Amino acid sequence: MISITYFRNKCIGCNGCVEADPNRWRVSKKDGKCNLVGGKEKKGIYSAVVGDDELNSLEAAKNNCPAKIIKFTVK
């Protein structure tokens, strides 16, 4: 299992995460920032737990993020 943490309020809307992993990330038409698909929000921080099969695409999304606001840990 992989635990994802995403600091959406610091998102600059570059779309890098969406390009790397369109199944897990979407751009909001409302404000241009990205959303973590399946993420739960608590105090502006979004989190989700996903399967190990998403490790490669999640790593690519994290590396594509110039704001460095995507974090994850493998459990």
N, C-alpha and C positions, 0 to 999 in steps of 0.2 A: 504494500500500500504506500501511496505517496500523499503527503499532506502539503497542500499548496496554500501560500499566503500571498495576497495581492493588495497593495496599497493604492487603491483606485484614485484617491484624491490627489496623488502625485503624478497621475498618468498625463502624458503630453499628447496622446492621441496619434502617435506615429504609425500605428497599425502593424508594427513589426511582429507582435505576438500573434495577430490574426493571420498574417502571411505564413508564419511557421506552423501554426496549429489552429486551423479554422473550425475544427470541431469543438474546441475548448474555449475559444475567444471570439467575441463579436464586438463590432464598433457600434456604439450607441448613436442613433440618429438624433437623439435629444441634445447631447452635449459634445459628441465627437470623441469621448473617451472610450476605452475598451472595457468590456464586461467579461468577467469570468463565468462562463456557462456552468450552471449548477452550483455556483458559489453562494455562500450564506454571508450576509453582512452583519458585522458587529462593530459599532463605533468607527465606521468608515473603512474598516479592514475586511476584505472578503477572503473566505477560506473554503476549501473543498478537499475531500479525500477521494483519490482516484486510484485506479489499478496500476500495477507496475508496467503494463503494456503501453502506457502513455509517457514513459520516461524519456524516450528520444525526442518526441515532439515537444514535451514540456521543457526539456533542456534547450532546444532550439528557440522556443519562445522566450525563455529567460535570457539567452544570449543575444537575441534580437532587440531587447528592451534597452534603449539608451538611458532611461531613467533608473534602471536597476531596481525596480519595485516588485519584481516577481521572485519569490523565494519558495523553496520547497525542501522537504526532508523525506528520505526514503525510510520507511519503518519496517 
